Every structure is written in C-alpha cells, then in structure tokens.
Amino acid sequence: MAIGSKELAADELDTFENERLVEELKKAKEELFNLRFQSATGQLESHGRLRAVKRDIARIYTVVRERELGIRPTPAPVEAAVKAEKPKKKAKADVDTDAVAAADASGTDDTTDKKEEAK
C-alpha cells in the first residue's frame, strides 16, 4: 500500500480489539480535523497526508463493519487468555463463603452452620 500510514495496514487492524479500533478511529478523526484546519489556514505542508488519513479512517470503518457482519473474526482478548492460564489461589475465607453460597442456592438448612464457620 503506497499511501496511508504503515501502522494502520489491514493486517495490523485485524489484531486490534474493538476498543482499540475505536481509539484509533478517534485519533485519526482528530488528525483529519487538524489537517483540514491547517489546510484552510494555509499551513498544511503535506497535502498527501489528508488522503492517507481519510483512507485510514475508511479502513478502520471497514474492519469494524466486517466484524459486525461476521466476515472478519474478532481477535480473542490477550488479557483474558493470560488470566485464564494463571488460576487464582483462594483464601480460606473465600472457600467457606463459596460453600455458603452453594448451600444457599441448593436451599438446604445447613447454611447457618457454614456461615458460622466462615466467621
């Protein structure tokens, strides 16, 4: 791709989560606004940058729409995958409260004994 920012190539946008795509879209729109303002006041140095930013915005919109339609897969969140690998160690108090919650859900009368144990 000759024109456009190299960091917002379609392959790169595929790896972004939806929240990051929205952030990139906001940044690109702000940059486009600033470039248009510079153009109107005669301070714009590179007119090709206007075209490149417009294409970046269109590229982001395309990726978002394709994800909505199911054409392009949404990447799995990286943070959730890392958290899933590391199981949390429960404290003794947490285990007892879990048992109380399970007993409450089952409707048994043993909950008062387990609540006293949790204290």
N, C-alpha and C positions, 0 to 999 in steps of 0.2 A: 504494500500500500504506500504510494508515494506521498500522498497528502494526508495529514492528520497526525495526531500525536501517537508516537510509537507505544506509549504506555497504555493506551486505550484501544489496542487491537482487539478484534473479536475473540481471539483465543484467550486473551488476558481477561476479558469481561466474563467469559464462561466460568472462570474460577472465583469470581466475586459473589458474595452473598447478596441478597436483595437489599439489605440495609446499606451495604457499601455502594451498590449501584445507585441508590437514591442520593447518597452523599456525593458521589462523582458527578451525578447529574446536576446537583445544586452548584457544585464548584464550576462546572462547565457553563452553566447558565449565567453565573456571576461574571465569569471571564468574558462571555459573549457580550454581556451588558457593558462591561468596562471597555471592551474593544469598540463597540458601537459608539460609546461616548467619546473615545479618543478619535474615532473616525469623524464624528460630527464636529469636533473642535480642531481638526487638522493635525492632531498629534500622533496619529497612527503611523508606525514605522513599517509594519509588515501587513499588507492587506491580505495576504495568503493565510494568515493566522485566523482571520474571520471565517474563511471557508473551512479550515481544518476544525475549528471549534464547533461549527454547525454540523459537520459530519460526525464528530464525536458524540454530540447530543443525539443525533439520529441513530447512531449505532447503539447507544445505551437504551433508547426507547425500543429499538428492535429486539434487543436481548430480553428486556422486561416483558414485552408483548409475547414473544415466543415462549417464554416460561409460563405465562398465563395460559396460553393455548396448549401447553404440553409438548411443544415441538422441541424445545431445548430443555434438558434436565436442570433442575436446581441443584447446586452443589451441596453436599452434606456439610453441616456446620463443623468446623475444625475443633472448636472448643468443646462441643458436646462429645466428640469422639475421644478427645483426650480425657475428659471427665469420666467417660464410661470405662476406660481402661483402669482407672485408679478407684477401687472401691473404698468407700469411707468406712472408717472404723467407728463403731457406735460405742458410746459411753454406756456404762451400766445403767444409768438413769434413763437413757434413751430406749434401751431394750425393754425395761419394765413398762414404760409408757406405751410402747408398741404393743405389748401384751395386753395392757388395759384397753387400748383402742380396739384390738381384735376381739376381746371379750365383749366389749360394748356393742360391737357390730353383730356378734352372734346372739346377743340377747340373754346370756346366762347371768345368774345371780352371783357368780364368783368374782365380780368386778370389785366389790368392796375390799376383799382380801388383797387383791393385786394392787389396788390404789394405795392401801396402807403400806405394802411392801415397797412401792415406788417412792414413798416419802422417806 
